[in-house]
Structure formats: structure tokens, C-alpha cells
Amino acid sequence: MEAFGLDTLGSIKVAGVFSILADETADISCKEQFSLCVRYLETNTLKLREDFLKFVPVTSLTGESLAQTLLDNLINLGIDCSFMVGQGYDGAAAMSGRFNGVQALNLAISDACDLQSIRNCMGALSSVYNFFNTPKRQEVLLSKIASIETNTKTTRLKNVCPTRWIQRHESVLIFLELQNAVTISLETISSWQDKTTCSTALQLLSAIQDVEFQISLRTTAKIFGITSPLSRLLQTENLDLSTAMILATNIEEMLIKMRNDSEKEFNYIFNDVQKICSDRDVDVKIPRKVGRQVHCSNIETDSPEVYFRVSIFIPFLDFFITQIQRRLLDHKQILSSFHCLLPSKINNLEFKKQFETDIVHLVRRYEKIVKCSEQQSIGELRLWWNYVSQMNDNLKNAHSALLVCDEKIFPIIRKLLVILVTLPVTTATPERTENLSTKYNRRISLKWISNAKYSSGY
């Protein structure tokens, strides 16, 4: 299934370079496929675009096969893959790093957390949402919200999104806000005559009153609160790599600081949980130990606070720090070379020799696109520095630099800036196209899909 016009292919060719974004999933009929999108700079408006190209069915899930399928489809569309400067995937290890000689950026923070307690917590939230997603049960919840949560404007739970961390954060916060009403609603429904509904309500009530669930819930809320700005930023299309890197670095520093001060940070969470459990007559204690555990932690301590800090809070912090480092900050080396193009970020001219080395590195990496000598690039970079230093406004990012970079005067700098803004930072676009496919089935008309992509902002 395809959903693009000849104008899209023409715009890609005019742009000169592009990145591909792909998200592997199964459609509503359980057939494996991935959505193929392209990121490029629209030259006449200098706006970044992320356009959906097509859904690609796959027969093999190996990295080599997926990569070859993707390349074959690009070639069949008439797209020259030698001008592909970046790749963005959904986090599937099989798909990353399979294009030799091409810089692959796997940046979506969407890996499933291996921590069983966090996964159980997300699963419980999803189950509670599904349980109340019927008119009769929702009516009970609404009545309890009206009588208890006097200051809230929220009236519905939000489901846990399997791919987007920002939506998980919203789900957690809404549940925390409505938790008292949810608990009382489950207690009310557990007395209904319907045995199935009654049994499910009791199971959910037991799950959300569990100490481990409460610890996990507040742990995710605390950490998501810090990382959600990055998740929101990664959902925008007109975003360059340097902007995302700066925010990622700041968030990493905050998480590491929280990790180093974990006793104090977790104590706030633990005190909140103790109060909640006390109100519900639930004992805060260490889970029963067994001889051999696969999914749980056996930690030698008599303190529930120490146990939950070591088994949940710290591992989840470490998971997020690793995610940010692996998905974003591992690409610092790539970005560092591009910094020579942004003089506003340069405060000490003694680094000039390093900047000359950086632009030579970029010219060598993208020699088929830039097509210039090393001395030409150094000379043009010096002129670019001098030109920008006389400007009143600082260059905030690569896109702002593009707006003042005259292609006739600075052709080398211009091409490198276009490459920088084209590098992918997120896979939000293919995720949204997958949602279209899942919801409406792959057999829907090409005309409808074409209209849908434009109405969705593509």
C-alpha cells in the first residue's frame, strides 16, 4: 500500500539528502509489515517534512532481510539510496545497524523495560482501563469521582500506550489522580451479582493495593516527570539532532544526580506509599522469599524501604539512563563534528584547529554529497565564522543557521547543515502511520490513506 504523490518523490530528489524512518509491527490481520517514511528538507520553504511513503509487507524478520526489503522498496520508488544520510527505527535490534557505510540513528526511547515489577504495573494500569471502558462501569467511576475528587477535571482513565513514553506518563498521572475513586469503584462493583465482573473487580483491587504496584507506580511517575519533556520534543517533526542532544544531556545529568542521591529521592516515594497503605490497612512488607526466582529479586535486607529502593527504584533509573545514553548520547561523536558549523556555540577561538579537523571529518564522511577539497571546506568554514560573528542574533540550532546561510556563498556549509537537520531524532511519524493501518485495516482505499496522511499533518 502506498500513499504518496509524485511531488513527494520530486521533493526528495530536490532536497538532495534524506533519512528513512521505519517502524516494524503487525497489522490487524497479524501480517508482519513496517511503515516506511522519509525525512527531508523542503527546499522552497526550508521546512522539515516527514512523509509517509508506504506499508511494506515482510516475510522474514531478520535484520538482513528487513534491510534488503527496505532498500528494494526505496529503489523501486526511484529513490537514490546513496543520498540516505540517516535511519531511524522503532528500537527493534534486528533492524538497526544493517546498512553498511550509512549512519544509523536508533533514537526512539521505547524499549520495553525488563524490570518485572514495572511491567506488571503497566499491565495492571491497562487492565484497569479496559475494565472501566464500558458505559455501566464508567458510570460508577464517574459517580465516585464526583463525590471524592472535588478538585479534578479528569473523568476518564487513559490507556497505557505500548510505544510512546509520553502517553505512558499521562496514564500514570491520571491514575494517581483518580486512584481513590478507582479503588472505591472496584469495591462497589465487586459486590455485583455478575460473578465474572465481581471476580475481575476483586483481582484488580488486589493488584492496585499491592505495595509493589504502588512503589512501581510512583517510581514511574517520578522518572517520567523528568523524561516527558524529551518524549514530547521527540514527537515533533521540525527538530534537529543538536536540540534533542542538549535536552538529553540535561536529563541524563538529572537522572544521574537522582541515582547518586537515591536514598533521599526514594524516601519521598516510600513515605507516600506508606500513607496510602496505612489508609487502606495494607501492610508494607518485603515480599515472601523463595529459593529460586527468575523474575523477582532476592535482596538480603529486613527493611522494606531498602528492598524496594534496590529492587525497583534504582534498576528503573539505571534503565532510563542507559536508554538515553544508548539512543541519543552515544551519537555525541557525530554531533560534535557538526558543532563547527554553529559559531554561536563557539566561545573560545583557541579551538579553531579542532573545528578545522571537524569539517574535514565531515567532508570525508559525506564526500559523495559535498564534493569538495579539504582546503576548500576549511576556507569556507573560516569565512562562515567571520560572517556569523558579525550578526546580531545567535544561531540557536542548525535550522536557524540554514535560514541565514546563502547557498551561493557557502555551498559546502549549506549542504552539511541540510544533512544535520535531516538526521532523524524520532520515529513518531511511522508510529502514527502504523496506528492508521491497525485501526482501519490494510484493505482501506489508497485515496482514504492519502487524505488521512495530510489531515494528520504529514
N, C-alpha and C positions, 0 to 999 in steps of 0.2 A: 504494500500500500504506500502510495506516495502522496505528498501534499505540499508541493512547491510549484512555483512557476518558472518560466524561462528567465524572468527578470531576476530571480534569486541566484540562479547559476551565473548569469551575466554579472551580477554584483560581486559574487565571489571572485570571479576572474579579474574584475577591475580592481578589487581590493588588493590583489597581489598575494596575500598570505591569509591563512585561515587556521582555525583549530576545530577539531571534531569533538563532539560530546556524545557519549553513548551510555545507555542505561539498560542493562540486561534484566529481563523479567519474563513471566509467563502471562499470556493474555487470558481472556475469560474462558477460552476453550482449552486452557492448560498447555498450549503450544508455546515452546520457548521462542523468544524474539528479543530484539533490542531496538529501541528507538534511536534513530540517527539524526543528530542536529549539528549545525555548523555555526561557528562564531567567527565574525569578521567585522571589519570596519567599513561602514558605508561611506564611500569617499566624498560624495557630494554634500553630505550633511555632517560628516565626521562623528556619526553616532555608531556605537557598537550595537550589532544585531546578533541575536541567537535565533536562528530559524530552523524549524523542524523540516527535515527532508523526507524521511520515510520510516516505516516499520520494516525491520529486516528479520525474516524467519531464520532460525538457526537449527542445524541438525546435530552439531557437536558442540559441547560446552568447554572444550579445551582451549587454552589461551591461543595456541597457534591457529586453530580453526576459526575462532572468533575474529582474530586479527585479519586472517585472509579473507573471510567473508566481508568484513568491513571494507577492506581495501578494494575488493572486487566490485562492491556496490558503488564506491566512490568513482572508480574508473568507468563503470557503466554509465554513470551520470555525466561523464565528461569532465570530471574534476581532476586536475593535475596534483597528485599526492606529493610531488616534490616541493610544493609550496605549503605543506601542512607543517606548522610550527609547534603545535601543541595538541595534547589529547587529555580529555577529562572523562573519567569513568565513575561508576557508582560505588566503587570500593571493592568490587569483585577482584580477588587476587589473580584469577585466571586471565583477566583482560589487561592488566597493567604491565607496561614494560615490554610489549611484544613487537614493537616497531623499531627495528634496529636503525640507529642514526637519527632518530626523532626524539625530541624532548617530551617525555610523557609526564604529565602532571596529574596525579591521582589525589584530588583535593577534598572530596566530599567527606565531611565528618559524619559518617552514617553507619560505620561498622557496628554490628551487634556486640554488646558488651558480654563478655564471658562470665561475668560475676552472676552466679545463680540467684542470689537474693534480689539483685536489681532486675533481672529478667522476670523473676516471679512477681515483683512489684508492678512492673509494666503490664504483665499478663493479668494481674488482678484488676488493675485500672480499666483495662479493655473489657474484662468480663463484667465489671460493674456498669460500664457504659452500655454494653449490649443488653444487660438485664433491664435497665431503665428505659431502653429505647423502644418502648411500647406505650400507647396512649394511657392505659389504665395505671401502669406503674409510674409513669411520668407525672400523672395527676397526683399521686400520693406524694411524690418528691416535691412537687410544686407547693402543695399544701404545707409541708413541713418547712420548706424554705421560707414561706410567707410568715409562719409562726415563730421561727427561730432566728433565721438570718436576716434581721431587720435592716442591716446596712448594705446588703449586697444587691446588685442589679443583675447578677448572673442567675439564670434559672435552668440552665441545662448543662450537663456534663459534656466533656469533649473527648472524643475517642483518641487513643494513642496512635499517632502516625508511625508506620513501620520504617519510614525513610528519612523524615525531616525532624531534626532535633528540636527546632524552634516550636513545632507543633506539639512535641512531647512535653516541652516546658509549659506550654499553655494548659495541657491536660492535667499536669501535676498541680499547677497553681489553682486551677478551677476546682479540682477535687479537694485540695486543702481548704479552700474557701467554703465548700459545701459539705465537708465531711460530717459535721454533726447532723445535718439534715439527712444525709445519705444513711447514716447509722440508724437513726430513728425510723426512717422509712423502711429499711430492711427488717427492723424489729416488728414493725406493723405488718408488713407483707408476710413475715414468717408465721403469722397466726391465721393466714388464709386457709380455706378448705382445700384448695388445689394442692395436692401433695407434691407435685413436681415443682411448682413455684415456691411453695413453702420450703422444700428441701434446698433449692438453689439459694434462696434468700439466707438461710441459716449458714450455708457454706461460705457465701460471700461475706457475711457478717463476721464469721470466724477469721476469715482471711485478712480483712482490713483492720481487725482489732489485734492482730498478731504483732508482737513487739518488733520482730524483724521487718515486717511490712512498714511499720511506722518509721523505723530508722531509715530504711531504704527510701521511703517517700520524701522525707525531709532532707536526706543527703542529696538526692537528685534535684530537689527544688533549689538547694543552696548552690550547687555547682552549675546547674542550668541557668541560674540567675546571672552568673558571671559569663557564661559562654553564649547566651542567647543573642547578644548584640552581634557577635561574629556570625552566628547562624542567619540572622536577619540580613546582614550585609551580603552573605554568600548567596542569598536568594535574588539579589538584584543583578540585572544584566550589564549595565554600564559600570562595571567595576574592573579596575586594573589590579594586577598582582601585587604591586607595591603597597597599595592601600590596605589590602587584606593582610599582607605580611606585617605591617605596622601594628594593626589591631591584634593579630595572632600573637605577636611578641609580647604585647602588653598583657594579654590574657594569660599567656604562659607564665609570666612573672607573678601574676596574682595567684595562680594555682600553685605554683611552687612555694610561694610565701605561705599559703594556706596549708600546704603539705608540711612545711617546716614547723608550723605552729598548730599542728593537728590536734593536740590535746585541748587547747583553748577553744579552737573552732568547733570541734565536735562536742564539747561540753554544752554549748548553746543548744545544739540539736538534742542531745541526750536529756537535758532538763525539760525541754518542751515535750518530749515523748513521755517522760516520767509523769508529767502533769496530766497528759491525755489519758495515760493508762490508769492513773490514780482515780480519775473521774469515772472511768469505765470499770473499775475494780479488776484490772488486769495486772498480774504480777510481772515486773520487769526482771527477767532472769535469763541466765545463759541457757541456750537450747541443750537438750539432752545429748551427751556424747555417746558415740558408738565406736567400735573397734576400727572399722574401715569405712571411710567416707570418700565418695567420689566428687559430689557436688557441694559439700559443705566444708566448713573449716573446723578443725580440731585445734583450739588455741589454749595453751596452758595458762589459765588465769581464773581467779574467783570473782573478778569484777565484771559485771555486765557492761559497764561503760567501756572498759578496756577491750573486752571481747568484741563488741560491735564496732568500735573505732578501728581495730586491727583487721577485722574480717569484712567490713563493708566500706566505711568512710575512706580509709587510706587506699585500698585497692581501686575504688572508683575514681578517686583523684588521680592515681597513677595512670589509670586507663585513659582519662581525658588528656592528661599531659602528654602521654605517648601519642594519642591521636593527633593532637595539634602539631607536635614535633614531626611526626612521620608524614602527615598530609600537607602541611604548609611550610614549617620551618626548615625541613630538610632541603627546601629549594632556595634557601638563602644564598647559596653559592651562585645560582643562576641569576638571582635578582641583583646581587652585589655588582656584577659586571654592568648591568643596566643603569646602576646609580650614576655612572659617569655622564649619562645623558640628561640628568636633572640637576643643574647647577645650584638651584635653590637649596638643595640638601647638602651642599658642599660649603663648609665654613672655614676650612683651612687649606690654603693653596699649596702647602708643602706635600700634599698627597697627589699632586699633579702627575707625577711619574706613574703612580698606580693607576690613575684614570686612563692614561695612555695605554697601559698594559691591558686594561679592561676593554677598551674599544677594539684593540687588536684581537683580543679573545672573541669578541662578538663578531667581528668581520670574518674571522676564520670559521666560526661556527655556522654562520649564515652566508657563506661566500657565494652560493648559487643565487641568493636573493639580492645581496648588497652589491656584489660585483665591483669591487674597487681595490686599490692597493692599500697596504697598511699605512703608508705615509700619507696618502690622501685622507684616510679616516682620522689620523691624528691631527692633521692640519685643519680639517673641517671641525673637529671637536674643539680645538683651541678657539676658532672663530665663533663657534656656538656659545662657548663660555663667555667670551667677551660681549657677545650680542645680548645674552640674557642678563649679564651683570648690570647693563645699562637700563634694564626695565624696572619699573616701579613695583610691579606685582611679582610675588614669588610664585614659582611653579609648584603647585600642590601635588600633582601626580602626572603620570605620563600623558593622560588625555589633555590636561591643561597645557602641557608642553607642545602637543600636536597643534593646538589652536594658534600658536604663535610661530610655528616652525614652517618657514617658506620652503616649499619643495624645490624651487628653482635655485635657492641659495644654499640650502642644506639637504641635498638629496640623500646622503648617507644617513644622517641623523634622523631624517624623516622616516626612512624605511625601518630603521631599528626601533623607533618609537611605535610605529604601526605593529611591529612584531610584539613589542612589550604589551600593548593594550589588547592584543589578540590572544595572548596566552590565557588559558582557561583557569578560572578560580572556583567554579562550582559546576554541579551537574543538575541544577534546578530545572533547566528547560526540558531535558529528556525525561526527568521525573514527572513533570506536568503532562507531557505527551503520553507517557505510559498510563497515567490516570485516565486520559481520554479513551485510550484503547480498551482498558479494563472495563470502564463503565458502559461503553456503548457498543462493544464487540468490534472485531476487526472487519466484519462484513458491512459496516456502515458505509455510506457512499463517499466517494472521493470529494464530491462537492461539499458535503457537510464538514468533513475534516478540514478542507481548505478554509472554509468560513470560520471554523472553530479556532484555528490557529491564529487568525488575525484578531478575532474577538478576545483572545486570551493574551494579546499583547505581543505576539510573535512577529 
